[in-house]
């Protein structure tokens, strides 16, 4: 669910790895042997190209998760089904797509399985009540106005 938050801490790790690799290649570049210099230059390009290709491949594999809210929250539910916020967001997504009964069932299951805090429990029960009222057929009191 929070994949996007992983990028910031990873910057430090990749920066340290890149700095270490650069120091190795600079030492090889400063060497007087031309073969070693050529090897260092080609290694720079190979490592850079490999890193870019690996990043593109990883992103393209994970991209389908982000295409639609249904796929995003379905993926999140496979990773952390115990989080009430994931269940709430999945229910809201289903509600927005017109799957109101399924949205209600999602929240009812979340109340039983997730052990939500008081605020989440209140949000869930309020949504269940509101959505259930929407699904109720209108009463006979709301009959259409008759013409005189």
N, C-alpha and C positions, 0 to 999 in steps of 0.2 A: 504494500500500500504506500509506503513512504520511501520508495526507491529514490525519489528525487533528492532526499536528504542525505543520501549516501555519497553524492558527488563531492560535497564540500570536504569531509574528512579525508576522502581519497586523494584530493589534490596534494596534500602534504606528503603522502606516501609516494605518489608518482613524481613529485618534485624532487624528493630525496633520491629516488632511483635514477632519475634523469641526471641529477647533479653528479652522482657517483659514476654513471656511465660516461658522462662528459669528461670527467677528470681522467678516466682511463684512456679515452680516445685522444685527449689533448696530450697526455704523456706519450702515447704512441705516435701522434702527429709530430711532436717535437723531436722524435728520434731521427737520427741521421740516415738510417737505412730507408731507401726509397720504397722497397717492397713493403715494409712495415707501415709506411705512410699511406701507400695505396690501399693496403688492407684496412687501415683505420678509416679512411675516407669512404670506402665501399661499405664498411660496417655501419657507419653513421646512416647512410641511405637505407640499408637493409633493415636496420632496427626501426628507423622512423617509418618506413613503409609498412613494416610488419605491425607496428603499434596502431597505425591509422586503419589498416585492414581489420585488425582484431576488434577495434572499437566500432567500426562500421558493421561488422558481422554481429557483434553482441547487441548493438542497438536494433538492427533489422530483425533479429530473432525476438526481441522483447516488444517491438512496435505493435504487434497485434493486440497486446494487452491494453494499450492506450487508445485504440481506435474508437471505442464506444464506451459509454458509462457501464453498460451491461457487462462487457468483457473485463473492464477494470475491476468492478466490484466482485464479479465471479472469481477473478484471479485472487483478489484480496481475501475472499472467503475461503479459498483453498489454503492460503498461507496462514491466516490468523482468524479462524472462525469464532474464536472465543471473545473477540473484541466487540462490544455492543455498537460502537460507532460504525463498524464495517456492516453490521446487520442493518442498522438504521439507514445508512446510505444506500444499501442494496434495496431496501424496502422503498425508499424515496424514488429510486431509479425505476423500479417496477411500477410504482404508482404513476409516475410521470409518463410512462409508456402505455398506460391504460390497463395494466394488470393489477387492478385494485385488490381483488381477492387474494392473489399471490402475495401482494405487499403486506396485507393483514396477516397472512399465515407466516410470513418471514418475521414480522415483529412478535407474533405470539410465540414462535419457536425461540426467538432471541430472549424473551422474558424467562423462558424455562431453562435455557441452556447456557446463557452468558453471565448470569449473576451481575446485572447492571447496577450502577450506583443509583441513588435516589433521583437525580436529575434526568439521567437516561431513562429510568423506569417511567418517570412522569412524561417525558417526551413520547415514549413508545405507547403508553396507555392512552394518552391524548390523541395520538394519531390513529390508533386502532378504533377508538370511539368515533372520531370524526369520519373516518373512512367507512366504518360500518354503517353510520347514519346515511351516508351517500348511497350505499347499496340497498338500503331499505326502500321498498316500494312506497310511493306516496299514499297517504291515508285518504279515506273517503271524504274528509273535511276539505281537502284541497281539490274539490271537483271543479271543472271548468265553469266559467261564468255563463249563465244562460241568458239568451236574448229575450227581451219583452216584446 
